[in-house]
C-alpha cells in the first residue's frame, strides 16, 4: 500500500491513486468486520 501511495505522490500517477483508494476501501471493510467480531466477543 505504501509503495502505491509513493508512486502516486512522486509521479502523479493517477492509476496508482486509484489502486490506493481501492486498497484503503478493502482495509475499511476488513476493519469493520474485525470490529463487529470483536464487539460480539466482548459481549460474551
N, CA, C and O atoms as a MOPAC input file, in Angstrom:
PM7 MOZYME 1SCF
protein

 N      0.82800 1    -1.18900 1     0.00000 1
 C      0.00000 1     0.00000 1     0.00000 1
 C      0.86900 1     1.24900 1     0.00000 1
 O      0.57600 1     2.21300 1    -0.70600 1
 N      1.93100 1     1.23200 1     0.78600 1
 C      2.79900 1     2.39500 1     0.88900 1
 C      3.48300 1     2.69300 1    -0.44200 1
 O      3.59900 1     3.85600 1    -0.82800 1
 N      3.93800 1     1.65200 1    -1.15100 1
 C      4.61400 1     1.87900 1    -2.42700 1
 C      3.64800 1     2.45300 1    -3.47200 1
 O      4.05100 1     3.24700 1    -4.32200 1
 N      2.38300 1     2.05100 1    -3.40500 1
 C      1.37800 1     2.59600 1    -4.32400 1
 C      1.19500 1     4.08300 1    -4.05900 1
 O      1.13300 1     4.89200 1    -4.98500 1
 N      1.10800 1     4.42700 1    -2.77300 1
 C      0.94200 1     5.83200 1    -2.39700 1
 C      2.13500 1     6.66400 1    -2.83300 1
 O      1.97700 1     7.78800 1    -3.31000 1
 N      3.33400 1     6.10800 1    -2.66800 1
 C      4.53900 1     6.82100 1    -3.07600 1
 C      4.55600 1     7.05000 1    -4.58800 1
 O      4.95900 1     8.12000 1    -5.04500 1
 N      4.12600 1     6.06500 1    -5.35900 1
 C      4.08900 1     6.20900 1    -6.81800 1
 C      3.14700 1     7.34200 1    -7.21200 1
 O      3.43000 1     8.11300 1    -8.12900 1
 N      2.02500 1     7.42700 1    -6.50600 1
 C      1.06000 1     8.48100 1    -6.80700 1
 C      1.62600 1     9.85100 1    -6.46200 1
 O      1.51200 1    10.79100 1    -7.24900 1
 N      2.22900 1     9.96200 1    -5.29900 1
 C      2.72300 1    11.26200 1    -4.84600 1
 C      3.93000 1    11.73500 1    -5.65300 1
 O      4.04000 1    12.92200 1    -5.96100 1
 N      4.82700 1    10.82600 1    -5.99500 1
 C      6.05400 1    11.22100 1    -6.69200 1
 C      5.82000 1    11.55500 1    -8.15900 1
 O      6.36100 1    12.53400 1    -8.67200 1
 N      5.00900 1    10.73600 1    -8.83900 1
 C      4.87200 1    10.92600 1   -10.28200 1
 C      3.50800 1    11.43700 1   -10.71300 1
 O      3.29800 1    11.73200 1   -11.89000 1
 N      2.58400 1    11.54300 1    -9.77400 1
 C      1.23700 1    11.96700 1   -10.14200 1
 C      0.49500 1    10.89300 1   -10.92100 1
 O     -0.45200 1    11.18500 1   -11.65000 1
 N      0.93100 1     9.64700 1   -10.76100 1
 C      0.34300 1     8.51500 1   -11.45800 1
 C     -1.09100 1     8.30700 1   -10.95700 1
 O     -1.29600 1     7.85200 1    -9.83200 1
 N     -2.07400 1     8.63800 1   -11.78700 1
 C     -3.46700 1     8.55800 1   -11.36900 1
 C     -3.91900 1     7.12400 1   -11.13300 1
 O     -4.76000 1     6.87500 1   -10.26800 1
 N     -3.37100 1     6.17800 1   -11.89200 1
 C     -3.72700 1     4.77200 1   -11.68700 1
 C     -3.27800 1     4.31100 1   -10.31000 1
 O     -3.95600 1     3.50500 1    -9.67300 1
 N     -2.14500 1     4.81300 1    -9.84800 1
 C     -1.66900 1     4.45400 1    -8.50700 1
 C     -2.61700 1     4.99700 1    -7.45700 1
 O     -2.85500 1     4.33900 1    -6.44400 1
 N     -3.15600 1     6.16700 1    -7.67300 1
 C     -4.12400 1     6.73800 1    -6.74700 1
 C     -5.37900 1     5.89000 1    -6.66900 1
 O     -5.93700 1     5.68600 1    -5.59100 1
 N     -5.81600 1     5.40100 1    -7.81100 1
 C     -6.99700 1     4.53800 1    -7.85700 1
 C     -6.73400 1     3.24500 1    -7.10500 1
 O     -7.58300 1     2.78200 1    -6.34200 1
 N     -5.55800 1     2.66000 1    -7.31800 1
 C     -5.20600 1     1.42700 1    -6.60800 1
 C     -5.14100 1     1.67600 1    -5.09900 1
 O     -5.57200 1     0.83800 1    -4.30700 1
 N     -4.61200 1     2.81000 1    -4.71900 1
 C     -4.51100 1     3.13800 1    -3.29300 1
 C     -5.90400 1     3.27800 1    -2.68100 1
 O     -6.14800 1     2.79600 1    -1.57500 1
 N     -6.81000 1     3.92800 1    -3.39000 1
 C     -8.18300 1     4.07200 1    -2.87400 1
 C     -8.86400 1     2.72100 1    -2.75000 1
 O     -9.54500 1     2.46000 1    -1.75900 1
 N     -8.68800 1     1.85600 1    -3.74700 1
 C     -9.29100 1     0.51900 1    -3.69100 1
 C     -8.74500 1    -0.26500 1    -2.51000 1
 O     -9.49000 1    -0.94700 1    -1.80600 1
 N     -7.44500 1    -0.16600 1    -2.29900 1
 C     -6.82500 1    -0.87600 1    -1.17900 1
 C     -7.34300 1    -0.34500 1     0.14800 1
 O     -7.59800 1    -1.12200 1     1.06800 1
 N     -7.50100 1     0.97700 1     0.25900 1
 C     -7.99200 1     1.54600 1     1.51900 1
 C     -9.44800 1     1.15700 1     1.76300 1
 O     -9.84600 1     0.95500 1     2.91000 1
 N    -10.24100 1     1.05000 1     0.71000 1
 C    -11.62700 1     0.60500 1     0.87300 1
 C    -11.67800 1    -0.84300 1     1.36200 1
 O    -12.50800 1    -1.19500 1     2.20000 1
 N    -10.78800 1    -1.67100 1     0.83500 1
 C    -10.73500 1    -3.06400 1     1.26100 1
 C    -10.32700 1    -3.14400 1     2.73500 1
 O    -10.88400 1    -3.93700 1     3.49500 1
 N     -9.36300 1    -2.33000 1     3.13100 1
 C     -8.95900 1    -2.29800 1     4.54100 1
 C    -10.11600 1    -1.85900 1     5.42800 1
 O    -10.31400 1    -2.40600 1     6.51300 1
 N    -10.87000 1    -0.88300 1     4.97300 1
 C    -12.01600 1    -0.40700 1     5.74500 1
 C    -13.00300 1    -1.54400 1     5.98300 1
 O    -13.51200 1    -1.70700 1     7.09200 1
 N    -13.27100 1    -2.32400 1     4.94800 1
 C    -14.18800 1    -3.45900 1     5.08700 1
 C    -13.65900 1    -4.45800 1     6.10800 1
 O    -14.40800 1    -4.96000 1     6.94500 1
 N    -12.35700 1    -4.74200 1     6.03000 1
 C    -11.75900 1    -5.69900 1     6.95600 1
 C    -11.81100 1    -5.19000 1     8.39600 1
 O    -12.10100 1    -5.95700 1     9.31500 1
 N    -11.53100 1    -3.89300 1     8.59900 1
 C    -11.59000 1    -3.33100 1     9.94000 1
 C    -13.00600 1    -3.36000 1    10.50500 1
 O    -13.19500 1    -3.61500 1    11.69500 1
 N    -13.99500 1    -3.10100 1     9.66200 1
 C    -15.38700 1    -3.14700 1    10.12300 1
 C    -15.75900 1    -4.56100 1    10.55200 1
 O    -16.42100 1    -4.75800 1    11.57100 1
 N    -15.32900 1    -5.53800 1     9.76800 1
 C    -15.61000 1    -6.93100 1    10.11000 1
 C    -14.90900 1    -7.30700 1    11.41900 1
 O    -15.49500 1    -7.97000 1    12.27400 1
 N    -13.66700 1    -6.88400 1    11.56400 1
 C    -12.92500 1    -7.15200 1    12.79900 1
 C    -13.63100 1    -6.52800 1    13.99700 1
 O    -13.77800 1    -7.16700 1    15.03900 1
 N    -14.06000 1    -5.30300 1    13.85000 1
 C    -14.74500 1    -4.60800 1    14.95100 1
 C    -16.02700 1    -5.33200 1    15.31900 1
 O    -16.33500 1    -5.49700 1    16.50000 1
 N    -16.77200 1    -5.76400 1    14.31500 1
 C    -18.02200 1    -6.47700 1    14.55400 1
 C    -17.76600 1    -7.74300 1    15.36800 1
 O    -18.46600 1    -8.01000 1    16.34500 1
 N    -16.76700 1    -8.51800 1    14.96600 1
 C    -16.42600 1    -9.75100 1    15.67600 1
 C    -15.91300 1    -9.43600 1    17.07500 1
 O    -16.25600 1   -10.12200 1    18.03800 1
 N    -15.10400 1    -8.41300 1    17.18000 1
 C    -14.53500 1    -8.01300 1    18.46200 1
 C    -15.63100 1    -7.60500 1    19.46000 1
 O    -15.58800 1    -7.99200 1    20.62800 1
 N    -16.58800 1    -6.84100 1    19.00000 1
 C    -17.69500 1    -6.40500 1    19.86600 1
 C    -18.51400 1    -7.60500 1    20.29900 1
 O    -18.91800 1    -7.69000 1    21.45900 1
 N    -18.76500 1    -8.53000 1    19.39200 1
 C    -19.53000 1    -9.73800 1    19.72300 1
 C    -18.78700 1   -10.56800 1    20.76800 1
 O    -19.40500 1   -11.07400 1    21.70400 1
 N    -17.50100 1   -10.71100 1    20.62400 1
 C    -16.71100 1   -11.48000 1    21.58900 1
 C    -16.67400 1   -10.77300 1    22.94000 1
 O    -16.64700 1   -11.42600 1    23.98300 1
 N    -16.67400 1    -9.46900 1    22.92600 1
 C    -16.66200 1    -8.69500 1    24.16300 1
 C    -17.95200 1    -8.84400 1    24.94900 1
 O    -17.95000 1    -8.69500 1    26.17100 1
 N    -19.04100 1    -9.13200 1    24.27500 1
 C    -20.33600 1    -9.28600 1    24.92500 1
 C    -20.45900 1   -10.63100 1    25.64200 1
 O    -21.32800 1   -10.79800 1    26.49800 1
 N    -19.60300 1   -11.58400 1    25.30100 1
 C    -19.69000 1   -12.92400 1    25.90200 1
 C    -19.16200 1   -12.96500 1    27.30200 1
 O    -19.17000 1   -14.02100 1    27.93400 1

